Amino acid sequence: MSDVKFVSPPFNLSGRKVLITGASRGLGESFAKALIESGASVVVSDILVDEGQALVKSLGPRAHFVEMNNADPVSIEHGVKEAASWLGGLDGLVNNAAITNSGGVTHDQLSIETWDQVMQVNVRGTWLTTVAARSFLIASQRGRVVNIASDTALWGAPRLLAYVASKGAVISMTKSLARELGEHRVTVNAIAPGLTMVKATEYVPQERHDFYQQGRAIKSPQMPSDVNGAVLFLLSDSSAYITGQILAVNGGFVMH
């Protein structure tokens, strides 16, 4: 018997033009690297200018940085237009930009200001970015929207209310947007990652990490690269007839 190992080929996204929001680090950075490796051209947007510019420099000539603040409607509109201009169109949008801000705070301790900040970026920002990208995605005739939600909204994580509520809203928006954009052959899906080992989760107490570790069917920490395949799939032709779906990528912590 041969001991040759068969490895599935990566998705070929050559020629695809994709905007990833909040992509200077963490999951967004991982998505950008995976897309470049798959042949796509990528615009990284973020408010973290130095990190974003350093990232696209490392990614090469098919990557570009656009400063964009997902809490600012004007910045979103200008940022999406600049991204589409540089790319020469837009085939895919990954709505990844998000803030947590409410970690470790109970529902009665949460301030109205924090609630509003989280909703502005995570919910309103996702909606307005999709609106700004709409015409470009329709024109591409193979438009894809991938919203990054969270499995915290699927199991109801405590002491994280504003973030959980915002990601629940993203999940609901995904379904509604899928129906509205379906007539234009634009698909809209969401990915709900579990607790992933990135800088943004360094504040998470060990107790929560242990809770995830014990509850996963796959007994290993979740890394950013574990989510890449789902994003590439939902941006590819292979998912052309899949829309309005929520894909939990969390090692089996949540199964639905």
C-alpha positions as CSV (number, residue, x, y, z in Angstrom):
1,M,0.0,0.0,0.0
2,S,1.2,3.5,-0.9
3,D,1.6,5.9,2.0
4,V,1.0,8.9,-0.3
5,K,-1.2,11.5,1.5
6,F,-4.0,13.1,-0.5
7,V,-4.5,16.8,0.3
8,S,-7.5,18.7,-1.0
9,P,-6.4,21.5,-3.3
10,P,-7.0,25.1,-2.0
11,F,-9.8,27.1,-3.4
12,N,-8.7,28.9,-6.6
13,L,-9.9,32.5,-6.3
14,S,-7.7,33.9,-9.0
15,G,-9.0,37.2,-10.2
16,R,-11.5,37.7,-7.3
17,K,-11.6,41.1,-5.8
18,V,-12.3,41.1,-2.1
19,L,-12.7,43.7,0.6
20,I,-12.1,42.6,4.2
21,T,-13.0,45.1,7.0
22,G,-11.2,45.2,10.3
23,A,-8.4,43.1,8.8
24,S,-5.2,44.6,10.1
25,R,-4.8,41.8,12.6
26,G,-6.5,38.7,14.1
27,L,-9.0,36.8,12.0
28,G,-9.1,39.5,9.3
29,E,-5.3,39.3,8.8
30,S,-5.6,35.5,8.5
31,F,-8.3,35.8,5.9
32,A,-6.3,38.3,3.9
33,K,-3.2,36.0,3.8
34,A,-5.4,33.0,2.8
35,L,-7.1,35.0,0.0
36,I,-3.8,36.2,-1.4
37,E,-2.5,32.6,-1.4
38,S,-5.7,31.6,-3.2
39,G,-5.0,34.1,-6.0
40,A,-7.4,36.9,-5.0
41,S,-6.7,40.6,-4.9
42,V,-7.5,42.1,-1.5
43,V,-8.2,45.4,0.2
44,V,-7.6,45.5,3.9
45,S,-9.6,48.2,5.7
46,D,-9.2,49.2,9.3
47,I,-8.7,52.1,11.7
48,L,-5.3,50.6,12.7
49,V,-3.3,52.3,9.9
50,D,0.2,51.3,10.8
51,E,-0.7,47.6,11.2
52,G,-2.8,47.6,8.1
53,Q,-0.1,49.2,5.9
54,A,2.5,46.8,7.3
55,L,0.3,43.8,6.5
56,V,-0.4,44.8,2.9
57,K,3.3,45.5,2.3
58,S,4.0,41.9,3.4
59,L,1.2,40.5,1.2
60,G,2.6,42.0,-2.1
61,P,1.1,43.9,-5.1
62,R,-2.3,42.3,-4.9
63,A,-3.0,43.9,-1.5
64,H,-4.0,47.4,-0.7
65,F,-4.9,49.2,2.5
66,V,-7.8,51.6,3.0
67,E,-8.3,53.5,6.3
68,M,-12.0,53.0,7.3
69,N,-13.9,53.5,10.5
70,N,-16.9,51.2,10.8
71,A,-18.4,53.5,13.4
72,D,-18.5,56.4,10.8
73,P,-21.1,56.2,7.9
74,V,-19.1,58.7,5.8
75,S,-15.8,56.8,6.3
76,I,-17.6,53.5,5.3
77,E,-19.0,55.0,2.1
78,H,-15.7,56.5,1.1
79,G,-13.7,53.4,2.1
80,V,-15.8,51.0,0.1
81,K,-15.6,53.3,-3.0
82,E,-11.8,53.6,-2.7
83,A,-11.5,49.8,-2.3
84,A,-13.7,49.1,-5.4
85,S,-11.8,51.7,-7.4
86,W,-8.4,50.2,-6.5
87,L,-9.6,46.6,-7.2
88,G,-11.5,47.6,-10.3
89,G,-14.8,46.2,-8.9
90,L,-15.8,44.1,-6.0
91,D,-16.7,40.4,-6.0
92,G,-16.6,39.7,-2.3
93,L,-17.1,41.5,1.0
94,V,-16.0,40.0,4.3
95,N,-17.7,42.0,7.1
96,N,-15.1,41.3,9.8
97,A,-14.8,44.6,11.7
98,A,-16.1,44.4,15.2
99,I,-15.4,45.5,18.8
100,T,-16.1,43.6,22.0
101,N,-15.9,46.3,24.8
102,S,-18.4,44.5,27.1
103,G,-16.3,41.5,28.1
104,G,-16.5,40.7,31.9
105,V,-19.4,43.1,32.5
106,T,-22.8,41.9,33.6
107,H,-26.0,43.1,32.0
108,D,-26.8,45.5,34.9
109,Q,-23.3,47.0,34.8
110,L,-23.2,47.6,31.1
111,S,-23.3,51.3,30.2
112,I,-25.5,52.8,27.5
113,E,-22.4,54.4,25.9
114,T,-20.7,51.0,25.5
115,W,-23.9,49.4,24.2
116,D,-24.2,52.1,21.5
117,Q,-20.5,51.8,20.6
118,V,-20.7,48.1,20.0
119,M,-23.9,48.3,18.0
120,Q,-22.6,51.1,15.9
121,V,-19.5,49.1,14.7
122,N,-20.8,45.6,14.7
123,V,-24.4,46.0,13.5
124,R,-24.8,49.4,11.8
125,G,-21.3,49.1,10.4
126,T,-22.0,45.7,8.8
127,W,-25.3,47.0,7.4
128,L,-23.8,50.2,5.9
129,T,-20.8,48.5,4.5
130,T,-23.0,46.0,2.7
131,V,-25.2,48.9,1.4
132,A,-22.1,50.7,0.1
133,A,-20.8,47.6,-1.6
134,R,-24.2,46.5,-3.0
135,S,-23.9,48.0,-6.5
136,F,-20.4,46.7,-7.0
137,L,-21.4,43.2,-5.8
138,I,-24.4,43.1,-8.2
139,A,-22.3,44.3,-11.1
140,S,-19.8,41.5,-10.5
141,Q,-22.5,38.8,-11.2
142,R,-20.9,36.6,-8.6
143,G,-21.1,38.8,-5.5
144,R,-20.5,37.2,-2.2
145,V,-21.0,38.7,1.3
146,V,-19.5,36.8,4.3
147,N,-20.5,38.2,7.7
148,I,-18.3,37.3,10.7
149,A,-20.7,36.5,13.6
150,S,-19.8,34.6,16.7
151,D,-20.8,31.4,18.3
152,T,-21.4,33.4,21.5
153,A,-24.8,34.4,20.0
154,L,-25.6,30.7,19.5
155,W,-25.1,29.6,23.1
156,G,-25.7,32.9,24.9
157,A,-22.3,33.7,26.5
158,P,-22.7,35.5,29.8
159,R,-20.9,38.7,30.8
160,L,-20.7,39.8,27.2
161,L,-24.1,41.1,26.5
162,A,-23.6,43.9,24.0
163,Y,-21.2,41.8,21.9
164,V,-23.5,38.8,22.0
165,A,-26.6,40.9,21.1
166,S,-24.7,42.5,18.2
167,K,-23.6,39.2,16.7
168,G,-27.1,37.9,17.1
169,A,-28.2,40.9,15.1
170,V,-25.6,40.1,12.4
171,I,-27.0,36.5,12.2
172,S,-30.5,37.8,11.7
173,M,-29.4,40.5,9.2
174,T,-27.6,37.8,7.2
175,K,-30.9,36.0,6.6
176,S,-32.8,39.1,5.6
177,L,-30.0,40.4,3.4
178,A,-29.8,37.0,1.7
179,R,-33.5,37.3,0.7
180,E,-33.1,40.9,-0.5
181,L,-30.0,40.3,-2.5
182,G,-30.8,36.9,-3.8
183,E,-32.6,38.2,-6.9
184,H,-29.3,39.7,-8.0
185,R,-27.5,36.4,-7.4
186,V,-25.5,37.9,-4.5
187,T,-25.1,35.4,-1.7
188,V,-25.0,36.4,2.0
189,N,-23.8,34.0,4.6
190,A,-22.3,34.2,8.1
191,I,-19.6,32.3,9.9
192,A,-19.8,32.0,13.7
193,P,-16.3,31.2,15.0
194,G,-15.6,30.0,18.5
195,L,-13.1,31.5,20.9
196,T,-10.1,32.0,18.7
197,M,-6.5,32.6,19.8
198,V,-5.9,36.1,18.6
199,K,-4.8,39.4,20.3
200,A,-8.4,40.6,20.6
201,T,-9.2,37.6,22.9
202,E,-6.2,38.0,25.2
203,Y,-8.5,39.7,27.8
204,V,-10.6,36.5,28.1
205,P,-10.1,34.8,31.5
206,Q,-8.7,31.3,31.6
207,E,-12.0,30.0,33.0
208,R,-13.7,30.8,29.7
209,H,-10.9,29.2,27.6
210,D,-11.2,26.1,29.8
211,F,-14.9,26.1,29.3
212,Y,-14.5,26.0,25.5
213,Q,-11.7,23.5,25.7
214,Q,-13.9,21.1,27.7
215,G,-16.9,21.6,25.5
216,R,-15.3,21.2,22.0
217,A,-15.7,17.9,20.2
218,I,-12.2,18.7,18.7
219,K,-10.0,19.0,21.7
220,S,-7.5,21.6,20.6
221,P,-7.4,25.5,20.8
222,Q,-9.0,27.3,17.9
223,M,-6.6,29.2,15.7
224,P,-7.3,31.9,13.0
225,S,-6.3,29.5,10.3
226,D,-9.1,27.1,11.3
227,V,-11.6,29.7,10.0
228,N,-10.0,30.4,6.7
229,G,-11.4,27.5,4.8
230,A,-15.0,28.5,5.5
231,V,-14.4,32.0,4.3
232,L,-12.7,30.9,1.1
233,F,-15.5,28.4,0.4
234,L,-18.2,31.0,0.9
235,L,-16.4,33.4,-1.5
236,S,-16.0,30.8,-4.1
237,D,-18.1,29.4,-7.0
238,S,-18.6,26.2,-4.9
239,S,-21.1,28.1,-2.7
240,A,-23.0,29.8,-5.4
241,Y,-26.3,28.2,-4.4
242,I,-25.8,28.6,-0.6
243,T,-27.2,31.7,1.0
244,G,-28.7,32.9,4.3
245,Q,-26.8,30.2,6.2
246,I,-24.9,30.4,9.4
247,L,-21.8,28.2,9.6
248,A,-20.5,27.5,13.1
249,V,-16.7,27.0,13.0
250,N,-15.9,26.2,16.6
251,G,-14.6,22.6,16.8
252,G,-18.1,21.3,17.7
253,F,-18.6,23.5,20.8
254,V,-21.9,24.5,19.3
255,M,-23.8,22.2,17.0
256,H,-26.9,23.3,15.3
